[in-house]
Amino acid sequence: MRFTVIILFIAVGCTETASPDHRLVQAYSDVVVVRELYADSGIVKQKNDSILKSYGYDSAGFSSELQNMSRTPQLLKSFFDSVSAALMQKRTKPPGS
């Protein structure tokens, strides 16, 4: 009986969809937009530092979060799907709204 319960918990845990941190998704998508808009690496770095700070990250913490997520393929896929959706929304949003 005990073994069956453990197997059930493992099966349920394996079928759950991994959900990335919304804050990380928004920060990453904002960084991508900045990289698309500006060619000057100095401006990109300055704007990205500002973006990360607004989401409560520094560059090391941001990189660490991304690196930790890359260890879970399902979570990483979900993250990039979420980033893609956020980018589509940001790109189709009228300026000033």
N, C-alpha and C positions, 0 to 999 in steps of 0.2 A: 504494500500500500504506500509506504513512504517513498519507494523508488518511483512509483507512478506519479506521485505528486511532484517530485523533483523534475521528472521528464516533462510534465505538463508546464511547469514554470519555465523551463528552458525553451520549450516549443513556443510558448507565448512570447517570451523575450526575443526570440529570433525572428518572429514575424512582425514585430513592431517596426514602424518606419522611423528611421532616425530623423530628428528635426534639428537643423542647425540654429545657432543663436541668431536671432533677428538683428541684433545690434551689429554683429560681425558681418552679416549679409549686407546691411545698409552701408556700413563703413567701406567694405570692399567694393561695392558697386559705385560709391562716390569716388573712390580712388581710380577706378577704371575710367569713369567719365572725365576726370581731370587729366588723365594720361591721353585721352582722345582729343581733348580740347587744346592742350598746350604742348608746344615742341621744346620749349626752354626747360631744361632739366632743373635749373634753379627754382623756377616758378613752380614746377611740378612738385619738387620736394617741399617747398614752403606751403603750398596748398594742401598737400597730403598730410604734412605734420599737423596742420590746423584741423583737417578733417578727423584724423585719428584722435586728437585731443578732444574734439567735440563729442566723440563717442566713448571717451574715457580710456583710450589706449595711448601707449607710446609705441614707437616703431618696434621695439624689442617684444613688447607684450602682444602686439598685433601679429608679428611673425610667429611667435610661440603658439598663439591660438590656431593659426593656420596650419602649423606643423603638427600640432596635436590632432587636429581634425583629419589630416592626411593619413593617419594611422588606421582610420576606419573607412574603408572604401564606400560603404553605403551612406555614411554621413557626408563624406566628401562629394558624392554624386548629388545628394540632396542639397548640399550647400551650393554647388554650382548651378543646379536647376533653379534654386531660389535667387541666386545672383542674376542669372539670365532673365528671370521674370522681372526683377527689380530694374534691370537695365532697360528692358523693353518699356516699362512704365515710365522711367525717367526720360527716355528718348522721345516718347510720344506725347509727353506732357508739354502743353503750350508754355512758352517763356513767360516768366513772371507769375506763375500760379503755384 
